[in-house]
Amino acid sequence: MEGQRPVEAAVEVRDITKRFGQVVAVNAVSFSVAEGEFFSLLGPSGCGKTTTLRLIGGFEFPDGGEVLIGGRLMGRTPPNRRETNMVFQRLALFPHYSVFENVAFGLRMRRLREAEVRRRVAEVLELVQLGGLAARRITELSGGQQQRVALARALVNRPRVLLLDEPLSSLDLKLRLQMQEELKRLQRELGTVFIYVTHDQGEALAMSDRVGVMEGGRLYQVGTPIEIYERPRTRFVAGFIGDANLIDGVVEELDGRTVTVRAGEVRVRAQRQGWERPGGPLTVCVRPERVRLDAAGTANGLRARVEERAFSGQLVKYRLSAGPLRLQAAVPYLRGIPLFEIGREVHAGWDPEQAVPVPAEGGE
């Protein structure tokens, strides 16, 4: 079931609230993360996701609510006494230390035997594919290699939960994609819980077992990447996750499995969810890749004009106007098939089951 709490929770966040002066940074947020799960908190800057991560790690304490790790209430337990470790957005590596010394730092603070320190550092450097660079200084490494050192330093302590605060944001696109694959590989091999904070929707969808979407200090929806994308529960989630056509209107008719919505002079149909009410405001969410062009006979057929066109390799993206409506369509690029020219009149449409109703602006 979508967003259902896992049976065995490594981390439980129960109704936590955090204020900074008059600002409510985190507002009654609850979720749980299962053992071995890769869980992401996703949202725009300032939505409260990093503060939530810091509350789990013990770098901040909640004004209300509870954090549990492994079933134990954390209360005001400091970070060094929690079964967590954190990788910060700014890696905070020691530039005058070698790779080995950076990774070994935490173990030596715990006064482990030197033989144990060397064994564990060697193991984790192999895991992050830095086995041959132990003697290098941090300043001699690339950005991706420095990122791996930060991961190794966090993982060498064998935390139950690894907290990651936008660790890839400073990397270029190609390296970021490579590191996404590396992080997921590491998480699968170790079975460690990863709680990952990001504002990048693609990053969260590609890496996570489940995603929690935040805005304004509130958690709006938790689900698998497919659930979040295909069945958003709010207008904000629909618009924030990927591209979306959001058509605002009024419920005109409920007919079996579909709902008909009137948007000005246009009527569109969507798959019914069960909570819609005749005469009530409603937003229809249609993903651009669900919109077909020159598809006469579809249930949501509209005459539209091509306003813009952009080629992006596998897809051709069109911006359309259909009376007062502005739509996006993303269609596969096929060699030899002519593109629609700007200014051309086209027939745009989609199947009702490919459209999802969500509450209108301000609705729950």
C-alpha positions in Angstrom: 0.0 0.0 0.0 1.3 3.4 -0.9 3.3 5.1 1.8 2.7 2.3 4.3 5.1 2.2 7.2 7.5 -0.7 7.0 7.1 -3.5 9.6 10.7 -3.4 10.8 11.7 0.3 11.1 15.3 1.3 11.5 14.3 4.9 11.9 11.0 6.3 13.0 10.2 10.0 12.9 7.0 10.7 15.0 5.3 14.0 14.6 8.5 16.1 14.9 8.4 19.9 14.8 11.3 22.3 14.8 11.1 26.1 15.1 13.8 28.7 14.6 12.4 31.8 16.3 9.0 32.4 14.5 9.8 30.2 11.6 8.5 26.6 11.7 11.1 24.7 9.7 9.6 21.3 10.3 5.9 21.0 10.9 4.6 17.7 12.5 6.5 15.4 10.1 6.1 11.6 10.5 7.6 8.7 8.5 9.7 5.6 9.0 12.5 3.9 7.1 12.9 0.1 6.9 16.1 -1.8 7.5 18.2 -1.8 4.3 16.1 0.9 2.6 17.3 3.8 0.5 14.9 6.6 1.5 15.1 10.1 0.0 13.7 13.4 1.3 12.9 15.5 -1.8 11.8 19.1 -2.0 12.8 22.7 -3.0 15.4 24.7 -1.0 14.2 25.8 2.4 11.4 23.1 2.6 12.8 21.6 5.9 14.5 18.4 4.5 18.0 19.2 5.8 16.6 20.2 9.2 14.8 16.9 9.3 18.0 15.0 8.6 19.8 17.0 11.3 17.1 16.1 13.8 17.6 12.4 13.0 21.4 12.7 13.4 21.2 14.7 16.7 22.7 17.9 15.3 19.4 19.6 16.2 16.7 18.5 18.8 13.0 18.7 18.0 10.6 21.1 19.8 8.0 18.4 19.6 7.7 14.8 18.6 10.2 11.9 18.7 13.0 10.3 16.8 13.7 6.6 17.2 16.6 4.6 15.9 16.5 0.9 16.1 13.4 1.2 18.3 15.2 3.4 20.9 14.0 6.9 21.7 16.8 9.4 20.9 15.6 12.3 23.0 18.7 14.6 23.4 21.2 11.9 22.6 24.2 13.6 20.9 25.4 12.6 17.4 28.4 10.6 18.6 26.1 8.3 20.6 23.6 7.6 17.8 24.0 4.7 15.3 24.3 7.2 12.5 26.9 9.0 10.5 26.4 12.0 8.2 27.9 13.1 4.9 27.6 16.8 4.6 27.1 18.9 1.5 30.4 20.5 2.2 32.6 17.4 2.6 34.8 18.9 5.4 37.8 16.8 4.6 41.2 17.5 6.1 43.2 18.8 3.1 46.6 18.4 4.8 45.8 14.7 5.6 46.2 11.7 3.3 43.2 9.7 2.1 44.1 7.1 4.7 44.3 9.6 7.6 41.0 11.2 6.7 39.2 7.9 6.7 41.0 6.7 9.9 40.3 9.8 11.9 37.0 8.7 13.4 38.4 5.2 14.3 41.4 6.8 16.1 39.1 9.1 18.0 37.4 5.9 19.3 40.9 4.6 20.3 40.7 1.4 18.3 43.9 -0.6 17.9 46.1 0.4 15.0 45.9 -3.0 13.4 42.1 -2.8 13.4 42.2 0.8 12.1 44.4 -0.3 9.2 42.2 -3.3 8.4 38.9 -1.4 8.4 40.3 1.6 6.4 41.7 -0.8 3.8 38.4 -2.6 3.5 36.3 0.5 3.1 38.7 2.1 0.6 38.4 -1.0 -1.6 34.6 -0.8 -1.3 34.6 2.8 -2.6 37.2 1.9 -5.3 40.1 4.0 -3.8 42.3 1.2 -2.7 45.3 2.4 -4.6 45.0 6.0 -3.4 45.4 5.7 0.4 48.6 7.8 0.4 47.3 10.6 -1.7 46.5 14.0 -0.2 43.0 15.3 -0.6 44.2 18.2 -2.7 45.5 15.7 -5.3 42.1 14.1 -5.8 39.2 14.9 -8.3 35.8 16.0 -7.0 34.4 12.5 -7.4 37.4 10.9 -5.6 36.9 13.4 -2.7 33.3 12.4 -2.6 34.3 8.8 -2.2 36.7 9.7 0.6 33.8 11.4 2.5 31.7 8.3 2.0 34.5 6.0 3.2 35.0 8.2 6.3 31.3 7.8 7.2 31.1 4.1 6.4 34.2 3.0 8.2 32.4 3.5 11.5 29.8 1.0 10.4 26.7 3.1 11.1 23.3 1.6 11.1 22.0 4.7 9.3 23.9 6.9 6.8 22.6 10.4 6.5 23.5 12.2 3.2 22.8 15.9 2.8 22.9 16.7 -1.0 26.4 15.2 -1.3 26.5 15.4 -5.1 25.3 18.9 -5.6 28.7 20.4 -6.4 29.6 17.8 -9.1 29.1 18.2 -12.8 26.2 16.3 -14.5 28.3 13.4 -15.8 30.1 12.8 -12.6 26.9 13.2 -10.6 25.2 10.4 -12.6 28.2 8.2 -12.1 28.2 8.8 -8.3 24.4 8.1 -8.2 25.2 4.6 -9.5 28.1 4.2 -7.1 25.9 5.2 -4.1 23.2 2.8 -5.0 25.7 0.0 -5.5 27.3 0.7 -2.1 23.9 0.8 -0.4 22.9 -2.6 -1.9 26.2 -4.2 -1.0 26.3 -3.0 2.6 22.5 -3.2 3.4 23.0 0.1 5.4 20.0 2.4 5.7 20.6 5.5 3.5 18.5 8.6 4.2 19.3 11.0 1.4 18.4 14.7 1.0 18.1 16.2 -2.4 16.2 18.9 -4.4 16.9 17.0 -7.7 13.8 15.0 -8.7 15.7 12.8 -11.2 18.2 11.9 -8.5 15.6 10.9 -6.0 13.5 8.8 -8.5 16.6 7.0 -9.9 18.2 6.0 -6.6 15.5 5.5 -4.0 13.3 2.7 -2.8 10.9 5.3 -1.4 10.7 9.1 -1.6 9.1 11.6 0.8 8.2 14.9 -0.8 8.4 18.0 1.4 7.4 21.7 1.1 7.0 24.4 3.7 8.1 22.2 6.5 5.4 19.6 5.8 5.7 16.1 4.4 3.1 15.9 1.6 3.5 12.3 0.3 5.6 9.2 0.8 5.8 6.4 -1.8 7.8 4.5 -4.3 9.2 6.6 -7.2 6.5 5.1 -9.5 3.7 5.9 -7.0 4.9 9.5 -6.5 5.2 10.1 -10.3 2.0 8.2 -11.4 -0.3 9.0 -8.5 0.6 12.3 -6.9 -1.8 13.2 -4.0 -1.5 17.0 -4.2 -1.1 19.7 -6.8 2.3 20.5 -5.4 3.6 17.0 -5.7 2.2 16.7 -9.3 4.0 19.8 -10.4 7.2 19.3 -8.5 7.9 15.7 -9.7 8.9 15.8 -13.3 7.0 17.8 -16.0 3.2 18.0 -15.8 0.3 19.5 -17.5 -2.0 20.8 -14.7 -5.4 21.6 -15.9 -7.6 23.5 -13.4 -11.4 23.1 -13.7 -14.6 22.1 -12.1 -16.1 18.5 -11.8 -18.9 18.3 -14.3 -19.7 14.6 -14.3 -18.7 11.3 -12.6 -19.2 8.3 -14.9 -18.0 4.9 -13.7 -14.2 5.0 -13.7 -13.8 8.5 -15.1 -14.4 12.1 -14.0 -15.2 14.9 -16.5 -13.7 18.3 -15.7 -14.7 21.5 -17.4 -11.9 24.0 -17.8 -13.4 27.1 -19.4 -14.9 25.9 -22.8 -12.8 22.7 -22.7 -13.8 19.4 -21.2 -11.3 16.7 -20.3 -11.6 13.3 -18.7 -9.3 11.6 -16.1 -9.2 8.3 -14.2 -11.5 8.7 -11.2 -9.9 8.3 -7.7 -13.1 8.2 -5.6 -13.0 11.4 -3.7 -14.2 13.8 -6.4 -17.5 15.7 -5.9 -19.7 17.2 -8.6 -19.3 20.9 -8.9 -16.1 20.9 -6.8 -12.8 22.4 -8.0 -10.2 19.8 -9.3 -6.9 19.7 -11.2 -6.1 17.2 -13.8 -2.5 16.1 -14.1 -1.3 14.8 -17.4 2.4 13.9 -18.0 3.7 15.3 -21.3 4.8 11.9 -22.5 1.1 10.7 -22.2 0.0 13.4 -24.7 -0.3 12.1 -28.3 -0.3 14.4 -31.3 -2.5 13.9 -34.4 -4.2 11.1 -32.4 -7.8 11.6 -33.6 -10.4 9.6 -31.8 -8.9 9.9 -28.3 -11.3 10.7 -25.4 -9.6 14.0 -24.7 -9.1 15.3 -28.3 -8.2 19.0 -28.5 -7.3 21.2 -31.5 -4.0 22.8 -30.6 -1.3 25.0 -32.1 2.4 24.3 -31.9 4.0 27.3 -30.2 7.5 25.9 -29.5 9.6 22.9 -30.3 12.8 21.5 -28.7 14.8 18.5 -29.7 16.5 16.6 -26.8 17.8 13.4 -28.4 15.4 10.7 -27.6 12.4 13.1 -27.3 10.9 16.0 -29.1 9.2 18.4 -26.7 6.4 20.6 -27.9 4.6 23.5 -26.3 1.0 23.8 -27.4 -1.9 26.2 -27.0 -5.5 24.9 -27.1 -7.6 28.0 -26.5 -6.9 29.1 -23.0 -5.0 25.9 -22.2 -1.2 25.7 -22.4 0.0 22.1 -22.8 3.3 20.2 -23.1 3.8 17.1 -25.2 6.9 14.9 -25.3 7.0 12.4 -28.1 9.7 9.9 -29.1 12.0 11.0 -31.9 12.0 8.6 -34.8 14.4 9.1 -37.7 12.6 9.8 -40.9 9.4 10.9 -39.2 8.8 14.7 -39.9 8.6 17.0 -36.9 5.6 19.2 -36.4 6.5 22.8 -37.4 5.9 25.8 -35.2 2.5 27.3 -36.1 1.0 24.0 -37.2 -2.5 23.0 -36.0 -2.4 19.5 -34.5 -4.9 17.1 -32.8 -3.7 16.6 -29.2 -5.2 14.0 -26.9 -4.6 11.4 -24.2 -6.5 8.4 -22.7 -8.4 9.1 -19.5 -6.6 6.4 -17.6 -3.3 8.3 -18.3 -4.6 11.4 -16.5 -4.8 11.7 -12.7 -7.1 14.1 -10.7 -5.5 15.9 -7.8 -7.0 18.5 -5.4 -7.1 22.0 -6.7 -4.7 24.7 -5.4 -5.2 24.9 -1.6 -7.1 21.6 -1.5 -6.1 18.6 0.7 
